[in-house]
Amino acid sequence: MLMSSLEIEKFKPRSYRTPELLINMHLREGSGQHAQQG
């Protein structure tokens, strides 16, 4: 079963996380939270 890039990032050391990936993660989490609340 393929894992999403977001799930893969969770298992990577923080040193491997680039600012772009962190921004994408925040954007995805933020949009997901808004969708759940709304």
C-alpha positions as CSV (number, residue, x, y, z in Angstrom):
1,M,0.0,0.0,0.0
2,L,1.5,3.3,-1.1
3,M,1.9,6.0,1.6
4,S,1.1,9.6,0.9
5,S,4.0,12.1,0.9
6,L,2.6,13.6,4.0
7,E,2.7,10.3,5.9
8,I,6.2,9.6,4.6
9,E,7.4,13.0,6.0
10,K,6.2,12.0,9.4
11,F,8.7,9.2,9.5
12,K,11.6,11.3,8.2
13,P,14.0,13.0,10.6
14,R,13.4,16.7,10.8
15,S,16.8,17.4,9.2
16,Y,15.4,15.9,6.0
17,R,12.3,18.1,6.0
18,T,12.7,21.1,3.7
19,P,10.8,24.3,4.3
20,E,8.7,23.6,1.2
21,L,7.6,20.3,2.6
22,L,6.8,21.8,5.9
23,I,4.7,24.6,4.2
24,N,2.9,22.0,2.1
25,M,2.1,20.0,5.3
26,H,0.8,23.1,7.1
27,L,-1.3,24.0,4.1
28,R,-2.8,20.5,3.8
29,E,-3.4,20.2,7.6
30,G,-5.0,23.7,7.7
31,S,-7.3,23.1,4.7
32,G,-8.3,19.7,6.2
33,Q,-9.1,21.3,9.6
34,H,-11.2,23.9,8.0
35,A,-13.1,21.3,6.0
36,Q,-13.8,19.3,9.1
37,Q,-14.9,22.3,11.1
38,G,-17.1,23.7,8.3
